[in-house]
Structure formats: C-alpha cells, structure tokens
Amino acid sequence: MASDSEILEQLNRDYVASVQHSDVRRFEEILAEDFYCSNPDGSLVDRAAFLEQTARPVTVSGLEPRDVKIRLFDDMAIIHAQTIYKTADGTAKSGRYTDVWTRQNGRWLAVSAHVTRG
C-alpha cells in the first residue's frame, strides 16, 4: 500500500498534468466539492468555475513542477512548488503554487489552490 506522501506526490503530478491537458475528468475526481482556487489574476473561483476554466485549451506548454515540498498534518497536507513552462511564443516562464489537500472518507482531495505566474 502506498504511503500518504507517495499518494500526494502522484496526485500532485496528476494535478499539474490535468492543467496542461485540460483534463476536467481527472479534476472532477480529485477536487473536493468545496474547492476554491486563487488565480494568478487575483480572482477567486469555486469548483464549478475552475472546471469551466480548465476545459478551455491552455496557451502554455511544457508545464512542470519543480522544488515540490509536501507537508503532512494528519488528514491535511500542503503542497508548495514552482512551475516552469513556455508561453505560446516560446518564452520560458515560471510561477509558484500552493495546494491544500484533506483526507475525506479515506481519499485525498484538493480543497484549495493558490497560483502565481511570472
């Protein structure tokens, strides 16, 4: 059986891949019903709005997490990481994110995300 850290590492990879590939179906599986996201533009969106914005094709490529730090607190975890990516014109950029996960009914679900871009 995988450890909580291993599960959260995989969920983090799934989350980033789902952003890159507009994978709404995977997000529907890993986001809590009361999920909220603070977007880089300063807007705060709920789960439904996040899924709607995720469904739109992204204009960045090569999105990768770096310097991932997973902090476990019983049934809650915080993931801090940097992202690197390229814009549509090929410019290399980076950003950061912080995701909060909670164990609900035996499953880890994302309840919050905060994203910045450089």
C-alpha positions as CSV (number, residue, x, y, z in Angstrom):
1,M,0.0,0.0,0.0
2,A,1.3,3.5,-0.9
3,S,2.2,5.9,1.8
4,D,0.4,9.3,2.1
5,S,3.4,11.0,0.7
6,E,3.5,8.7,-2.3
7,I,-0.2,9.2,-2.9
8,L,0.1,13.0,-2.6
9,E,3.2,13.0,-5.0
10,Q,1.1,11.2,-7.6
11,L,-1.9,13.5,-7.0
12,N,0.4,16.5,-7.5
13,R,1.7,15.1,-10.8
14,D,-1.9,14.4,-11.9
15,Y,-3.0,17.9,-10.9
16,V,-0.2,19.6,-13.0
17,A,-0.8,17.2,-15.9
18,S,-4.6,18.0,-15.7
19,V,-3.9,21.7,-16.0
20,Q,-1.6,21.1,-19.0
21,H,-4.0,18.9,-20.8
22,S,-7.3,20.5,-19.8
23,D,-8.3,17.2,-18.1
24,V,-11.6,18.1,-16.5
25,R,-12.5,14.5,-15.9
26,R,-9.4,13.9,-13.6
27,F,-10.1,17.2,-11.8
28,E,-13.7,16.0,-11.1
29,E,-12.1,13.0,-9.3
30,I,-9.6,14.9,-7.2
31,L,-11.2,18.2,-6.3
32,A,-13.4,18.4,-3.2
33,E,-16.9,19.8,-3.6
34,D,-15.9,22.9,-1.7
35,F,-12.7,23.5,-3.7
36,Y,-11.6,27.1,-4.3
37,C,-8.7,28.5,-6.4
38,S,-7.0,31.8,-6.3
39,N,-5.9,32.5,-9.9
40,P,-2.9,34.4,-11.0
41,D,-5.1,37.4,-11.9
42,G,-6.3,37.7,-8.3
43,S,-9.8,36.2,-9.0
44,L,-11.2,33.5,-6.6
45,V,-13.1,30.7,-8.3
46,D,-15.1,27.8,-6.9
47,R,-15.0,24.3,-8.2
48,A,-17.5,24.8,-11.0
49,A,-15.8,27.9,-12.3
50,F,-12.4,26.2,-12.0
51,L,-13.6,23.2,-14.1
52,E,-15.0,25.6,-16.6
53,Q,-11.7,27.4,-17.0
54,T,-9.8,24.1,-17.1
55,A,-11.9,23.0,-20.0
56,R,-10.5,25.8,-22.2
57,P,-7.3,24.9,-24.1
58,V,-4.2,26.2,-22.4
59,T,-1.7,28.5,-24.1
60,V,1.3,27.3,-22.2
61,S,3.4,24.2,-22.9
62,G,6.0,22.1,-21.0
63,L,4.3,22.8,-17.6
64,E,6.4,21.0,-15.0
65,P,6.5,21.1,-11.2
66,R,9.9,21.8,-9.5
67,D,11.1,22.0,-5.9
68,V,8.0,20.2,-4.6
69,K,7.5,20.3,-0.9
70,I,4.8,18.1,0.7
71,R,3.9,18.9,4.3
72,L,1.7,16.4,6.1
73,F,-0.5,17.2,9.1
74,D,-2.6,14.1,9.9
75,D,-5.6,14.4,7.5
76,M,-4.4,17.6,5.8
77,A,-1.5,18.3,3.5
78,I,0.0,21.4,1.9
79,I,2.0,21.2,-1.3
80,H,4.3,24.1,-2.3
81,A,6.0,24.0,-5.7
82,Q,7.5,26.0,-8.5
83,T,6.3,25.6,-12.1
84,I,8.2,26.1,-15.2
85,Y,6.5,26.5,-18.6
86,K,6.7,28.2,-22.0
87,T,4.2,30.8,-23.3
88,A,2.6,30.5,-26.7
89,D,5.5,32.5,-28.2
90,G,8.1,30.2,-26.6
91,T,9.2,32.4,-23.8
92,A,10.4,30.5,-20.7
93,K,8.4,31.5,-17.5
94,S,7.9,30.2,-14.0
95,G,5.4,30.5,-11.2
96,R,4.5,29.0,-7.9
97,Y,1.5,27.2,-6.4
98,T,0.3,26.1,-3.0
99,D,-2.4,23.4,-2.9
100,V,-4.2,22.2,0.2
101,W,-5.4,18.6,0.4
102,T,-7.6,16.9,3.0
103,R,-8.4,13.3,3.5
104,Q,-12.2,12.9,3.2
105,N,-13.8,9.5,3.5
106,G,-10.4,7.8,3.1
107,R,-9.4,9.8,-0.1
108,W,-7.1,12.7,-0.5
109,L,-9.0,15.6,-2.2
110,A,-7.8,19.1,-3.1
111,V,-9.7,21.8,-1.2
112,S,-7.7,24.9,-2.1
113,A,-5.2,26.2,-4.6
114,H,-3.3,29.4,-5.0
115,V,-1.4,30.1,-8.2
116,T,1.1,32.8,-9.3
117,R,2.8,33.2,-12.6
118,G,5.9,35.2,-13.5
